[in-house]
Amino acid sequence: MAINATPGFDLQPSSQQVALATNYITNFDFLNQYLPDTYEKEFERYGNRTVASFLRMVGAEMPSNSDLIKWAEQGRLHTKYTACTSAAAAAANVATWTIPTAQVNPAAPASSQPTGGFSAIRVGQTVMISDESPGSVLSNKAIVTGVSNVAPFTVTVAYYEAGGQAMAAATNCSIFIYGSEFAKGQVGMQGSLEAQDLIFENSPIIIKDTYEVSGSDMAQIGWVEISTENGGTGYLWYLKSEHETRLRFDDYLEASTYVTQTFIIRLALILFSLPIFLVAALVGGVDGLVERDLRRWGGGRESSNVFNLARRSVVPSFVAACVVYISLPFSINPVIVILPFAFLLGLAVRIGFERLKKYF
């Protein structure tokens, strides 16, 4: 395939129809951009039939000619700290809260903070302190009276409420800054905040293939006569099959991206569904033990074959859910797949406990 030695888009039309390296159109889209009438005559076009073209139409594609892509992300405008604890007991009017060091110096830009690794909370700011316990509605409003910017990072607050601290000691709480308060004539806010910047990078994958041109293919050359900038005319040539090869590999790249993304998302959903299987196994085990006691006191028969079959079905029930959901070639609600297999797992556990021998 003809490629210019000098990088760049450098076409030199020839005065005659001669196939040279300098007048070969390596990308058939050149016709679509510069000679749309010729492009339409090549074939009756209903789109170029690729996944990449669909992404270009909906604006979900970002072109890149670099071997390394770098971008920056900036932290949040307002800061919230979680998992903060205080040794002060309930009803205390003053408390010292400890902020986790990992949140003051996070690995990702999750917040804004002063330079030097200090927390974003400063003296004079007003904060909302909320209990993170599930179902809890306890909260306090307070003003910051002191800040320690060395590990462990602590914040001393005075509560506005007459009843003092609403939470018990050592309770995980979140702290959110919502304003500030200063007396008349008092010195203003000390210190400034700057958003954290973190640089990310990503490398594109490289795919390779080849397109061979035999002697008979040379008869399928398409010639385009164009006008140059100086008023002259010349010829360019192209092979449409070469462009279609390029489109196929664009689809390969898109397909590999979507397959990997789908696999990771479905695997994560399987992991998040583990509590469903645990609950099913727990319910089945409790119900099976009850049935076992009824069988013992009622003089029922034992069946080791049923017990062994149920015991061997526990793990395959979970594995089958993973395999079926991950391998489905179409989109489906995970509940439709996971719930039946969770029911089968619970049933296998129930039968296994029910058929345990009467005496251990």
C-alpha positions in Angstrom: 0.0 0.0 0.0 1.4 3.4 -1.0 2.3 5.6 2.0 4.1 8.9 1.9 7.5 9.0 3.5 6.8 12.4 5.0 4.1 12.2 7.7 1.0 14.2 7.1 -1.8 14.7 4.5 0.2 15.5 1.4 -1.5 14.6 -1.9 0.1 15.6 -5.2 -2.3 15.0 -8.2 -0.6 13.6 -11.3 -1.2 15.0 -14.7 -2.0 11.5 -16.0 -3.7 8.4 -14.6 -0.6 6.9 -13.0 -0.7 5.1 -9.7 1.9 6.7 -7.6 2.6 7.0 -3.8 2.0 10.7 -3.9 -1.5 10.6 -5.3 -3.1 7.7 -3.5 -6.0 8.4 -1.2 -5.4 6.3 1.9 -8.7 7.2 3.4 -11.8 6.9 1.3 -13.6 9.5 3.4 -11.5 12.1 1.4 -14.2 11.8 -1.2 -17.0 12.4 1.3 -15.3 15.6 2.5 -14.0 17.1 -0.7 -15.9 15.3 -3.5 -19.3 14.4 -2.2 -20.8 13.9 -5.6 -18.2 11.3 -6.5 -18.7 9.6 -3.2 -22.4 9.3 -3.8 -21.8 7.8 -7.2 -19.5 5.1 -5.8 -22.4 3.2 -4.2 -25.9 3.9 -2.9 -25.1 4.8 0.6 -27.3 4.1 3.7 -24.6 5.0 6.2 -21.2 3.3 6.5 -22.6 0.4 8.6 -20.1 0.7 11.5 -20.3 1.1 15.2 -17.8 3.9 15.1 -20.0 5.9 12.7 -22.9 5.6 15.2 -20.7 7.0 18.0 -19.6 9.9 15.8 -23.2 10.7 15.0 -24.2 10.8 18.7 -21.0 12.6 19.7 -19.7 9.8 21.9 -16.3 9.5 20.3 -13.1 11.4 21.0 -10.4 11.2 18.3 -6.8 10.9 19.3 -3.5 10.6 17.5 -1.4 10.4 20.6 0.2 7.3 22.2 -0.6 8.7 25.6 -3.7 10.6 26.7 -3.5 12.8 29.8 -6.3 14.7 31.5 -6.7 16.6 34.8 -9.6 16.4 37.2 -10.2 19.0 39.9 -11.7 18.6 43.3 -15.2 19.4 44.6 -16.1 23.0 45.4 -17.7 22.1 48.7 -16.0 19.6 51.1 -17.6 16.8 53.1 -15.7 14.5 55.5 -17.0 11.1 56.5 -16.2 8.5 59.2 -15.2 11.3 61.6 -15.3 10.4 65.3 -15.3 12.3 68.7 -14.5 11.1 72.2 -17.0 13.6 73.7 -20.1 12.1 75.2 -23.7 13.0 74.4 -24.9 16.4 75.7 -21.4 17.8 75.6 -21.2 21.5 74.6 -17.8 21.3 73.0 -16.2 18.4 71.1 -13.0 17.6 69.2 -13.6 15.6 66.0 -10.9 13.5 64.3 -10.9 13.5 60.5 -9.4 10.4 58.8 -6.0 11.1 57.3 -6.9 9.4 54.1 -9.6 12.0 53.4 -7.3 14.9 54.1 -4.7 13.5 51.7 -6.8 11.4 49.3 -5.5 9.3 46.4 -8.1 11.0 44.2 -9.1 14.6 44.1 -12.3 14.2 46.2 -12.2 17.6 47.8 -10.7 21.0 47.9 -8.2 21.8 50.6 -5.3 24.2 51.4 -1.9 23.4 50.0 0.4 21.3 52.3 -2.1 18.5 53.1 -4.3 20.5 55.6 -8.0 19.9 56.0 -10.4 22.3 54.4 -12.1 23.2 57.7 -10.9 26.6 59.2 -11.6 28.5 62.4 -14.8 30.5 62.1 -16.7 28.2 59.7 -20.0 26.7 60.6 -20.4 22.9 60.0 -23.2 20.4 60.0 -22.4 17.1 61.8 -24.7 14.2 61.0 -24.8 10.7 62.3 -24.0 8.1 59.6 -25.7 5.2 61.3 -28.4 3.6 59.1 -31.8 5.2 59.9 -30.4 7.8 62.3 -31.6 11.4 62.0 -29.3 12.8 64.7 -27.4 16.0 63.7 -25.8 19.1 65.2 -24.8 22.5 63.9 -21.6 24.0 65.3 -19.0 26.6 64.8 -15.3 25.7 64.5 -13.2 27.1 67.3 -9.9 25.3 66.7 -8.2 23.2 64.0 -5.1 21.0 64.1 -3.4 20.6 60.8 -1.0 17.8 61.8 -1.9 14.2 61.9 -4.2 13.2 63.4 -6.2 16.0 61.9 -8.7 17.3 64.5 -11.4 20.0 64.6 -12.7 21.5 67.8 -16.3 22.8 67.6 -18.9 24.5 69.9 -22.5 23.4 69.4 -25.3 25.8 68.7 -27.9 23.6 70.3 -28.7 24.0 74.0 -28.8 20.2 74.4 -25.2 19.8 73.2 -23.9 16.9 71.2 -26.7 14.6 70.0 -24.5 11.6 69.1 -22.9 9.2 71.5 -19.1 9.1 71.7 -17.1 7.3 69.0 -20.0 7.5 66.5 -19.1 7.7 62.9 -20.4 11.1 61.6 -20.0 13.2 58.5 -18.9 16.9 58.7 -20.1 19.3 56.0 -19.1 23.0 55.8 -22.1 25.3 55.1 -21.0 28.8 56.0 -19.0 30.9 58.5 -19.7 33.3 61.4 -17.6 36.1 62.8 -18.2 38.9 65.3 -18.1 42.5 64.4 -14.6 43.8 64.3 -13.1 40.3 64.4 -10.3 39.3 62.1 -11.7 37.5 59.1 -11.0 34.0 57.7 -7.4 32.8 57.9 -6.0 30.8 55.1 -7.3 30.1 51.5 -8.5 27.0 49.8 -7.3 25.7 46.5 -8.9 22.8 44.6 -6.8 19.6 44.3 -5.6 18.7 40.8 -4.8 15.2 39.9 -3.4 14.1 36.5 -4.7 10.9 34.9 -3.3 9.1 31.9 -4.5 6.4 29.6 -2.8 4.6 26.6 -4.8 3.4 23.6 -4.6 -0.1 22.4 -2.8 -0.9 19.1 -4.4 -3.2 16.5 -2.7 -4.4 13.3 -3.7 -6.1 10.1 -2.7 -6.1 6.5 -4.4 -5.6 3.2 -2.8 -7.1 0.1 -3.2 -5.8 -3.4 -2.8 -8.4 -6.1 -2.3 -7.7 -9.9 -6.0 -8.3 -10.6 -7.0 -5.7 -7.9 -5.2 -3.0 -9.8 -8.1 -3.1 -12.4 -10.4 -2.0 -9.6 -8.7 1.4 -9.0 -10.9 4.4 -8.8 -9.7 7.6 -10.4 -10.7 11.1 -9.3 -10.0 14.2 -11.3 -9.6 17.3 -9.2 -8.6 20.9 -9.6 -5.5 22.1 -7.8 -5.0 25.5 -6.1 -3.1 27.0 -9.0 -5.9 26.2 -11.4 -4.5 23.0 -12.9 -6.1 19.6 -12.9 -4.8 16.2 -11.8 -5.7 12.7 -10.8 -5.9 10.9 -7.5 -6.6 7.1 -7.1 -8.0 4.9 -4.4 -9.0 1.3 -3.5 -12.4 1.2 -1.9 -11.7 -2.2 -0.3 -8.8 -0.7 1.6 -11.2 1.8 3.2 -13.6 -1.0 4.2 -10.8 -2.9 5.8 -10.1 0.2 7.9 -13.8 0.3 8.9 -13.9 -3.3 9.9 -11.0 -2.8 12.4 -12.7 0.3 13.8 -15.5 -2.1 14.6 -13.1 -4.5 16.2 -11.8 -1.8 18.5 -15.3 -0.7 19.5 -16.4 -4.3 20.0 -13.5 -5.1 22.3 -14.3 -2.1 24.4 -17.9 -2.9 24.8 -17.3 -6.6 25.5 -14.8 -5.7 28.3 -17.1 -3.1 29.7 -20.1 -5.4 29.8 -18.1 -8.2 31.4 -16.8 -5.9 34.2 -20.2 -4.5 34.9 -21.9 -7.9 35.0 -19.2 -9.3 37.2 -19.6 -6.3 39.6 -23.4 -7.0 39.7 -22.8 -10.6 40.6 -20.5 -9.5 43.5 -23.1 -7.0 44.7 -25.7 -9.8 44.6 -23.8 -12.0 47.1 -26.0 -10.8 50.0 -29.1 -12.2 48.2 -27.4 -15.7 48.0 -26.4 -15.5 51.7 -29.9 -14.6 52.8 -31.4 -17.4 50.7 -28.9 -19.9 52.2 -29.6 -18.6 55.7 -33.4 -18.9 55.3 -33.1 -22.3 53.7 -30.7 -23.5 56.4 -33.1 -22.4 59.2 -36.1 -23.9 57.6 -34.2 -27.1 56.9 -33.2 -27.5 60.5 -36.8 -27.1 61.6 -37.9 -29.8 59.1 -35.1 -32.1 60.4 -36.3 -31.8 64.0 -39.8 -32.6 62.9 -38.5 -35.6 61.0 -36.5 -36.8 64.0 -39.4 -36.6 66.4 -41.9 -38.0 63.9 -39.7 -41.1 63.1 -39.2 -40.1 59.5 -36.8 -41.9 57.2 -33.3 -40.7 56.2 -31.9 -40.6 52.7 -28.2 -40.1 52.3 -28.6 -39.9 48.5 -30.9 -36.9 48.7 -28.6 -35.3 51.2 -25.5 -35.8 49.1 -27.3 -34.6 46.0 -28.5 -31.4 47.7 -25.0 -30.8 49.2 -23.4 -31.0 45.8 -25.9 -28.6 44.3 -25.1 -25.6 46.5 -22.0 -24.4 44.8 -23.2 -25.1 41.2 -26.3 -23.0 41.9 -24.1 -19.9 42.5 -21.7 -20.7 39.7 -24.5 -21.3 37.2 -25.9 -17.8 38.0 -22.5 -16.2 37.4 -22.0 -18.1 34.1 -25.5 -17.6 32.7 -25.7 -13.9 33.5 -22.2 -13.0 32.3 -22.5 -15.0 29.1 -26.0 -13.8 28.0 -25.5 -12.0 24.6 -28.3 -9.5 25.2 -29.2 -7.0 27.9 -31.4 -8.3 30.7 -32.4 -7.2 34.2 -30.0 -9.1 36.6 -32.9 -9.8 39.0 -34.5 -12.1 36.4 -31.4 -14.3 36.4 -30.1 -14.0 40.0 -33.3 -14.5 41.9 -34.2 -17.9 40.4 -30.7 -19.2 41.1 -30.7 -17.7 44.6 -34.0 -19.6 45.2 -32.4 -22.8 43.9 -29.4 -22.3 46.2 -31.7 -21.7 49.2 -33.7 -24.8 48.2 -30.5 -27.0 48.0 -29.4 -25.7 51.4 -32.8 -26.4 52.9 -33.0 -30.0 51.6 -29.4 -30.6 52.7 -30.1 -29.5 56.3 -33.5 -31.3 56.3 -31.8 -34.6 55.2 -29.0 -34.5 57.8 -28.8 -37.7 59.8 -30.8 -37.8 63.0 -27.8 -37.9 65.3 -24.5 -36.2 64.8 
